[in-house]
């Protein structure tokens, strides 16, 4: 009798454990996004997504092009204009934009990538009209408001960024080289430029670029948070509708076939660069499947999760647990809509960089034998990553702008989640075979090694 009761209790415990496991594997529940869109007569795309559960609002403006539209001899111009967006306009003094946003209890930021420049500010709901007014002033009055002294400051700031990222940092060129290996196109350009072109940038040339770049027809305005859509759209028309349209910049078409690299390349820092007492070597491997589809982007996100998304992931077990590396990361980026997988590994002292690179490639090739359980867990984690990210207003605004640019629909959340949840293990197996054909690798040597 006691044995029977024990068996029943054990079976009950197993059933409870199974239900707990199944509960843990339930897909993440996506927030409901309400999105209203409108294209103004001057070409400005406006996206409004209300969220009554929050008390603030994010205003995000994305200008298409980024470093990809920097012309030969003018590299770094898109990033330069980004910096000048806070340096005064025709009617605004230098620093006034940030000062007024901060006085309203908000904050502002900006970034330039290979295919866009984005600026955003987050303010209380009552500060929406102020944020829109200031963004419209920047869009309409930046070019003619650029001053010689502010241009000089912006050029000096970017020169300092370049030195910090590359000249004084022996490992700074890794991603730069990686992009060149993967793309070998206009999208291999660095937003910081080549380190010398901005030295000769004149007031006239920068103003001319700003007149082409910072225009409604080349922009997407996103308003997210505690807003009423009709009111937000009316304010967008009021403050931006009168601005001359300009023309959208035509970004180069990114080739879909990446250049294969037969062997890892060992990069040894220039002898003129400083060495450090405690240098950290880095190995970065990049993959470009050559597909602009959302499905390819999703497959790479799942692959990144299988490879380095958790303590028990494949690369962590193969490299960190075996004492070959101290850290490993895998991230997926989209450049001009095409997805890339970048794997970054910090090797331990004495690890052979060439052998480490080969081992990383073997692990990626091993995705072809991913089990159903591995894939299921990785897909659930990828879905949770996306759901958690869009709960942040700033990320949500950026996501809406990116979906509009890459997927031609602002509210792509449900579609992307469906792609993740509908992904099959066989899809990842096929992606693994494709990755084996198109990869780039850069292995970085330690500073004390001589070229």
C-alpha positions as CSV (number, residue, x, y, z in Angstrom):
1,X,0.0,0.0,0.0
2,X,2.8,2.3,1.0
3,X,4.6,1.4,-2.3
4,X,1.5,2.2,-4.3
5,X,1.1,5.6,-2.6
6,X,4.8,6.3,-3.2
7,X,4.4,5.5,-6.9
8,X,1.3,7.6,-7.2
9,X,3.0,10.5,-5.4
10,X,6.0,10.1,-7.7
11,X,3.8,10.1,-10.8
12,X,2.0,13.2,-9.5
13,X,5.3,14.9,-8.9
14,X,6.5,14.1,-12.4
15,X,3.2,15.4,-13.9
16,X,3.6,18.6,-11.9
17,X,7.2,18.9,-13.1
18,X,6.1,18.3,-16.7
19,X,3.4,21.0,-16.4
20,X,6.0,23.4,-15.0
21,X,8.4,22.7,-17.9
22,X,5.6,23.2,-20.4
23,X,4.6,26.4,-18.7
24,X,8.1,27.6,-19.0
25,X,8.1,26.8,-22.7
26,X,4.9,28.8,-23.4
27,X,5.5,31.4,-26.1
28,X,6.0,35.0,-25.0
29,X,2.8,37.0,-25.2
30,X,3.3,40.0,-27.5
31,X,1.9,43.4,-26.6
32,X,-0.8,44.7,-28.8
33,X,0.6,47.5,-31.0
34,X,-1.9,50.0,-32.4
35,X,-0.3,51.9,-35.3
36,X,-1.5,54.8,-37.4
37,X,0.4,55.9,-40.5
38,X,0.3,58.8,-42.9
39,X,2.5,60.2,-45.6
40,X,2.5,64.0,-45.8
41,X,2.5,65.7,-49.2
42,X,6.2,66.5,-48.8
43,X,7.0,62.8,-48.5
44,X,7.5,62.6,-44.7
45,X,6.3,59.2,-43.5
46,X,4.6,59.5,-40.1
47,X,4.0,56.6,-37.8
48,X,2.1,56.9,-34.5
49,X,1.7,54.1,-31.9
50,X,-0.2,55.1,-28.8
51,X,0.4,53.3,-25.4
52,X,-1.9,54.6,-22.6
53,X,-0.1,52.5,-20.0
54,X,2.9,54.9,-20.0
55,X,3.4,58.5,-19.0
56,X,5.9,59.6,-21.6
57,X,6.4,59.9,-25.3
58,X,9.3,59.2,-27.7
59,X,9.8,61.2,-30.9
60,X,12.1,59.4,-33.3
61,X,13.2,60.7,-36.7
62,X,15.1,58.4,-39.1
63,X,16.9,59.7,-42.1
64,X,17.7,57.1,-44.8
65,X,21.2,56.6,-46.2
66,X,23.8,56.7,-43.4
67,X,27.4,56.0,-44.3
68,X,26.3,54.2,-47.5
69,X,25.5,57.6,-49.2
70,X,28.8,59.2,-48.2
71,X,30.5,60.1,-51.5
72,X,34.2,59.4,-52.3
73,X,36.3,62.0,-50.6
74,X,33.4,62.9,-48.3
75,X,33.3,59.9,-46.0
76,X,32.0,60.6,-42.5
77,X,29.6,63.3,-43.7
78,X,26.4,61.6,-42.5
79,X,27.8,61.2,-39.0
80,X,29.1,64.8,-39.1
81,X,25.6,66.1,-39.9
82,X,24.3,64.0,-37.1
83,X,26.5,65.8,-34.6
84,X,25.6,69.2,-36.1
85,X,21.9,68.5,-35.4
86,X,22.6,69.6,-31.9
87,X,24.8,72.5,-32.8
88,X,22.2,75.1,-33.7
89,X,19.9,76.0,-36.6
90,X,18.8,79.1,-38.3
91,X,16.6,80.1,-35.3
92,X,18.2,78.0,-32.6
93,X,21.4,78.6,-30.7
94,X,24.1,75.9,-30.3
95,X,23.0,73.5,-27.5
96,X,19.5,75.0,-27.3
97,X,17.8,71.8,-28.5
98,X,19.2,69.6,-25.8
99,X,18.7,72.3,-23.2
100,X,15.0,72.7,-23.9
101,X,14.4,69.0,-24.0
102,X,16.3,68.5,-20.7
103,X,14.4,71.5,-19.1
104,X,11.2,69.6,-19.9
105,X,12.5,66.6,-18.0
106,X,13.5,64.7,-21.1
107,X,16.6,63.5,-22.8
108,X,17.8,63.1,-26.4
109,X,20.2,60.9,-28.3
110,X,21.3,60.1,-31.9
111,X,23.2,57.5,-33.9
112,X,24.5,57.0,-37.5
113,X,24.9,53.6,-38.9
114,X,25.8,52.3,-42.3
115,X,22.3,52.9,-43.7
116,X,20.6,55.6,-41.6
117,X,20.9,58.4,-39.1
118,X,18.3,58.4,-36.2
119,X,17.6,61.0,-33.6
120,X,15.2,60.7,-30.8
121,X,14.0,62.3,-27.6
122,X,11.9,61.0,-24.7
123,X,9.7,63.5,-22.8
124,X,6.6,63.6,-20.7
125,X,3.4,63.3,-22.6
126,X,2.9,67.1,-22.2
127,X,6.2,67.7,-24.0
128,X,5.2,66.2,-27.3
129,X,4.4,69.5,-29.1
130,X,7.8,70.9,-27.9
131,X,9.7,67.9,-29.2
132,X,7.9,68.0,-32.6
133,X,8.5,71.8,-32.9
134,X,12.2,71.3,-32.2
135,X,12.6,68.4,-34.6
136,X,10.8,70.4,-37.3
137,X,13.2,73.3,-36.7
138,X,16.2,71.0,-37.1
139,X,14.8,69.5,-40.3
140,X,14.0,72.9,-41.8
141,X,16.8,75.0,-40.5
142,X,19.9,72.9,-40.0
143,X,21.7,73.4,-43.3
144,X,21.6,77.2,-43.3
145,X,22.2,77.3,-39.6
146,X,25.5,75.4,-39.6
147,X,28.3,77.7,-38.3
148,X,32.0,77.6,-38.9
149,X,32.9,77.4,-35.2
150,X,30.4,74.6,-34.6
151,X,31.5,72.7,-37.7
152,X,35.1,72.9,-36.4
153,X,34.0,71.5,-33.0
154,X,32.0,68.6,-34.7
155,X,35.0,67.7,-36.9
156,X,37.3,67.7,-33.8
157,X,34.9,65.5,-31.9
158,X,34.7,62.9,-34.7
159,X,38.5,63.0,-35.0
160,X,38.7,62.1,-31.3
161,X,36.1,59.4,-31.8
162,X,38.2,57.9,-34.7
163,X,41.4,58.0,-32.6
164,X,39.6,56.3,-29.6
165,X,38.0,53.7,-31.8
166,X,40.9,52.8,-34.0
167,X,44.3,54.6,-33.5
168,X,44.4,54.2,-29.8
169,X,42.5,50.9,-29.7
170,X,44.4,48.0,-31.5
171,X,41.2,46.0,-31.8
172,X,39.0,48.7,-33.1
173,X,39.3,47.8,-36.8
174,X,37.8,44.3,-36.3
175,X,34.2,45.2,-37.2
176,X,35.4,47.6,-39.9
177,X,37.4,44.8,-41.5
178,X,34.6,42.3,-41.0
179,X,32.2,44.5,-42.9
180,X,34.6,44.9,-45.7
181,X,35.1,41.1,-45.9
182,X,31.3,40.4,-45.8
183,X,30.1,43.2,-48.1
184,X,32.8,44.8,-50.2
185,X,30.3,47.5,-51.2
186,X,29.2,51.0,-50.1
187,X,27.8,49.3,-47.0
188,X,31.3,48.5,-45.9
189,X,31.8,52.2,-45.2
190,X,32.4,53.3,-41.6
191,X,30.1,56.1,-40.2
192,X,33.3,57.7,-38.7
193,X,34.8,58.0,-42.2
194,X,38.4,57.2,-43.1
195,X,40.0,59.6,-40.6
196,X,41.1,62.2,-43.1
197,X,38.2,63.2,-45.4
198,X,36.6,65.4,-42.7
199,X,39.8,67.4,-42.4
200,X,39.0,69.1,-45.7
201,X,35.2,69.3,-45.2
202,X,34.1,72.9,-45.8
203,X,31.1,74.8,-44.6
204,X,29.7,74.9,-48.1
205,X,30.2,71.2,-48.8
206,X,28.6,70.2,-45.4
207,X,25.7,72.5,-45.9
208,X,25.1,71.1,-49.4
209,X,25.1,67.5,-48.0
210,X,22.7,68.5,-45.2
211,X,20.3,70.1,-47.7
212,X,20.1,66.7,-49.4
213,X,20.1,64.5,-46.3
214,X,17.9,66.3,-43.7
215,X,14.7,66.6,-45.7
216,X,11.1,65.2,-45.3
217,X,11.2,63.0,-48.3
218,X,14.2,61.2,-46.9
219,X,12.7,60.9,-43.4
220,X,10.4,58.8,-41.2
221,X,8.8,60.4,-38.1
222,X,7.8,58.0,-35.3
223,X,5.7,59.0,-32.3
224,X,5.3,56.4,-29.6
225,X,3.8,56.5,-26.1
226,X,1.0,58.4,-24.3
227,X,-0.4,60.1,-27.3
228,X,-3.8,60.4,-29.1
229,X,-3.2,59.4,-32.7
230,X,-5.4,62.0,-34.4
231,X,-3.8,64.8,-32.3
232,X,-0.3,63.5,-33.0
233,X,-0.9,63.3,-36.7
234,X,-2.4,66.8,-36.7
235,X,0.7,68.1,-34.9
236,X,3.0,66.4,-37.4
237,X,1.1,68.1,-40.3
238,X,1.3,71.5,-38.5
239,X,5.0,71.4,-37.8
240,X,6.4,69.4,-40.7
241,X,3.9,69.8,-43.5
242,X,5.2,73.1,-44.7
243,X,8.9,72.0,-45.0
244,X,10.1,71.7,-48.7
245,X,10.1,68.0,-49.6
246,X,13.6,67.5,-51.0
247,X,14.3,64.0,-52.5
248,X,14.9,60.7,-50.9
249,X,18.5,59.7,-51.2
250,X,19.1,56.6,-53.3
251,X,21.1,54.1,-51.3
252,X,23.2,51.6,-53.2
253,X,21.7,48.1,-53.7
254,X,23.6,45.7,-51.4
255,X,24.7,42.6,-53.4
256,X,23.2,39.4,-52.0
257,X,26.3,37.3,-52.6
258,X,28.9,37.9,-50.0
259,X,32.6,37.3,-50.7
260,X,33.9,34.0,-49.3
261,X,37.1,33.9,-47.4
262,X,39.2,30.7,-47.6
263,X,41.3,31.1,-44.5
264,X,41.2,33.2,-41.4
265,X,43.3,36.4,-41.6
266,X,45.6,37.3,-38.7
267,X,45.6,41.0,-38.0
268,X,48.6,42.4,-36.1
269,X,48.4,46.0,-35.0
270,X,50.6,48.6,-36.6
271,X,53.9,49.2,-34.8
272,X,53.0,52.9,-34.5
273,X,50.0,52.0,-32.4
274,X,50.5,52.0,-28.6
275,X,50.6,48.7,-26.7
276,X,48.8,48.1,-23.5
277,X,49.9,46.4,-20.3
278,X,46.9,44.0,-20.3
279,X,45.9,43.5,-24.0
280,X,42.8,41.5,-24.9
281,X,42.9,39.6,-28.2
282,X,39.7,39.2,-30.1
283,X,38.4,36.9,-32.8
284,X,35.4,38.0,-34.8
285,X,33.6,35.8,-37.4
286,X,30.9,37.2,-39.6
287,X,28.3,35.4,-41.8
288,X,26.2,36.9,-44.5
289,X,23.6,34.5,-46.0
290,X,22.8,37.0,-48.7
291,X,19.1,37.2,-48.1
292,X,17.0,40.4,-47.4
293,X,14.0,38.5,-46.2
294,X,12.5,38.7,-42.7
295,X,12.7,34.9,-42.6
296,X,16.5,35.0,-43.0
297,X,16.7,37.6,-40.2
298,X,14.7,35.3,-37.9
299,X,16.7,32.2,-38.7
300,X,19.9,34.0,-37.8
301,X,18.4,35.2,-34.5
302,X,17.6,31.6,-33.7
303,X,21.1,30.5,-34.7
304,X,22.6,33.2,-32.5
305,X,20.6,31.9,-29.6
306,X,21.7,28.3,-30.2
307,X,25.3,29.3,-30.5
308,X,25.7,31.9,-27.7
309,X,22.4,32.8,-26.2
310,X,22.8,31.1,-22.8
311,X,25.3,29.6,-20.4
312,X,24.6,26.1,-21.9
313,X,24.8,27.3,-25.5
314,X,27.1,25.6,-28.0
315,X,30.0,28.1,-28.3
316,X,30.0,28.6,-24.5
317,X,30.4,24.9,-23.9
318,X,33.0,24.5,-26.7
319,X,35.1,27.5,-26.0
320,X,34.6,29.0,-22.5
321,X,34.1,25.7,-20.7
322,X,37.1,24.2,-22.4
323,X,39.3,27.2,-21.3
324,X,39.8,28.5,-24.9
325,X,38.0,31.8,-24.3
326,X,36.7,34.0,-21.6
327,X,33.7,35.4,-23.4
328,X,31.6,34.7,-26.5
329,X,28.8,36.7,-28.0
330,X,26.6,36.3,-31.1
331,X,24.5,39.1,-32.5
332,X,22.4,39.7,-35.6
333,X,22.4,43.0,-37.4
334,X,20.5,44.3,-40.5
335,X,22.4,46.4,-43.0
336,X,20.3,47.8,-45.8
337,X,17.8,45.1,-44.9
338,X,20.2,42.2,-45.3
339,X,20.9,40.2,-42.1
340,X,24.4,39.3,-40.8
341,X,25.5,37.1,-38.0
342,X,28.6,38.4,-36.0
343,X,30.3,36.1,-33.5
344,X,32.8,37.8,-31.1
345,X,35.2,35.7,-29.0
346,X,37.7,36.8,-26.4
347,X,40.4,34.1,-26.3
348,X,42.4,33.1,-23.3
349,X,46.1,33.8,-23.2
350,X,48.0,31.3,-25.4
351,X,45.1,30.2,-27.5
352,X,46.0,29.9,-31.1
353,X,43.8,32.4,-33.0
354,X,43.8,30.5,-36.3
355,X,42.7,27.3,-34.5
356,X,40.1,29.2,-32.6
357,X,38.6,30.6,-35.7
358,X,38.4,27.2,-37.3
359,X,36.7,25.8,-34.2
360,X,34.1,28.6,-34.3
361,X,33.4,27.7,-37.9
362,X,33.0,24.1,-37.0
363,X,30.5,24.9,-34.3
364,X,28.5,27.1,-36.8
365,X,28.6,24.2,-39.3
366,X,27.3,22.0,-36.5
367,X,24.0,23.9,-36.5
368,X,23.1,21.5,-39.2
369,X,22.6,18.9,-36.5
370,X,20.6,21.1,-34.1
371,X,18.0,19.1,-32.2
372,X,14.3,19.9,-32.2
373,X,14.5,20.7,-28.4
374,X,17.5,23.0,-28.9
375,X,15.7,24.8,-31.8
376,X,12.4,25.1,-29.8
377,X,14.1,26.6,-26.8
378,X,16.1,29.0,-28.9
379,X,13.0,30.1,-30.9
380,X,11.1,30.8,-27.6
381,X,14.1,32.8,-26.3
382,X,14.3,34.8,-29.5
383,X,10.6,35.6,-29.3
384,X,11.0,36.6,-25.7
385,X,13.9,38.9,-26.6
386,X,11.7,40.7,-29.1
387,X,8.7,41.0,-26.8
388,X,10.9,42.3,-24.0
389,X,12.6,44.8,-26.3
390,X,9.5,46.4,-27.6
391,X,8.3,47.1,-24.1
392,X,10.9,49.8,-24.1
393,X,9.5,52.9,-25.8
394,X,12.8,54.0,-27.4
395,X,13.4,50.5,-28.9
396,X,9.8,50.3,-30.0
397,X,10.1,53.6,-31.9
398,X,13.3,52.4,-33.6
399,X,11.7,49.0,-34.4
400,X,8.8,50.7,-36.1
401,X,11.1,52.8,-38.2
402,X,13.3,49.8,-39.1
403,X,10.3,47.7,-40.0
404,X,9.0,50.4,-42.2
405,X,12.4,50.7,-43.9
406,X,13.2,47.0,-44.2
407,X,9.8,45.2,-44.3
408,X,7.7,48.0,-45.8
409,X,5.2,47.8,-42.9
410,X,5.5,49.7,-39.7
411,X,3.7,47.2,-37.5
412,X,5.7,44.1,-38.3
413,X,5.8,42.7,-34.7
414,X,3.1,40.0,-35.1
415,X,4.5,39.0,-38.4
416,X,8.0,38.6,-37.0
417,X,6.8,36.7,-34.0
418,X,4.9,34.3,-36.3
419,X,8.0,33.7,-38.3
420,X,9.9,32.9,-35.1
421,X,7.2,30.6,-33.8
422,X,6.7,28.9,-37.1
423,X,10.4,28.3,-37.7
424,X,11.3,24.7,-38.1
425,X,14.5,22.9,-37.2
426,X,15.0,21.9,-40.8
427,X,15.1,25.7,-41.7
428,X,18.0,26.2,-39.3
429,X,19.8,23.1,-40.9
430,X,19.4,24.7,-44.3
431,X,20.7,28.1,-42.9
432,X,23.7,26.3,-41.5
433,X,24.6,24.9,-44.9
434,X,24.3,28.3,-46.4
435,X,26.5,29.9,-43.8
436,X,29.2,27.5,-44.6
437,X,29.4,29.0,-48.1
438,X,29.4,32.7,-47.2
439,X,31.5,33.8,-44.3
440,X,34.2,36.3,-43.4
441,X,36.6,36.1,-40.5
442,X,39.0,38.4,-38.9
443,X,41.4,37.2,-36.2
444,X,43.2,39.9,-34.2
445,X,46.7,39.4,-32.8
446,X,48.0,40.7,-29.6
447,X,49.8,44.2,-29.6
448,X,53.1,42.8,-28.5
449,X,53.3,40.6,-31.6
450,X,55.3,42.2,-34.5
451,X,54.0,42.4,-38.0
